[in-house]
Amino acid sequence: MKSPAMNSPISVYKGKKGDFFMLVNLELIQYSVFDWKKQIRFPKVMNKDLAEELGIHLGDGCLLYYENSRQKGYVYSVTSGHNERAYLEKVVMPLMKKLYNLKSRVKTKRTSLVVEYHSKALFYFKRFLGVNSGPKVDIKIPTCVFQSNFIFDFIRGLFDTDGCLHFQKKYKKIHYYPALNFTSKSKKLVCQVNEVLLKNGFTTSLILDTEGIASNGTPCKTSRIFLYGNKNLERWIELIGFSNPKNIRKLKEWQAKGYVD
């Protein structure tokens, strides 16, 4: 179902510490009765929490508008693997509560975990920020983030959902050599992230448009960024960091022992 058309209330201003956006007309956001009851709210300026939440959205999030003969609705959901409950409960849900005053709970769906938020106003707010609904094949970093000082927070959210931190054996019998990678169906998004990383002292390897099979069994193309070695990981910790407990756990083990079991 095609999403409803809308005019954006966002203007981008040049500030002393970099570009940031402001919502100049919140009245354009459409609220449902349930939104008013939930006392939903929205940030008026870009900040690190909103940037990270948008990164999570472009990683494991899904924005959906549906309409049929019986009803219509607006849903935002974040889906993670069955071992990601701590990330959903300790990072995603607190961010949603802090930013929008929205609550949810973790649901189990086959081999995955999901949190859902049913909100017309949230749907419009995210669309205003430049996040489209539906498949994320040709997505890009929203301008309000890309031109802000919070791009690293966005990348952290993106990596914690669609990225991977692991340690390779390389020249030894133990897993000691750091490797980070990020994968997306959107070549545009991968190239933008790669551009940011290169400009900030990272050494990357880029693979674009690899043929593969999606989780639903259909053919698809993916693009990927790789970062190898101690220097890249140290730079990552300095500028970006991790919020996902599984990545933090691996990092602490590596820092303590010099390798990961």
Order of alpha helices (4+ residues) and beta strands (2+ residues): beta-beta-alpha-alpha-beta-beta-alpha-beta-beta-alpha-alpha-alpha-beta-beta-alpha-beta-beta-alpha-alpha
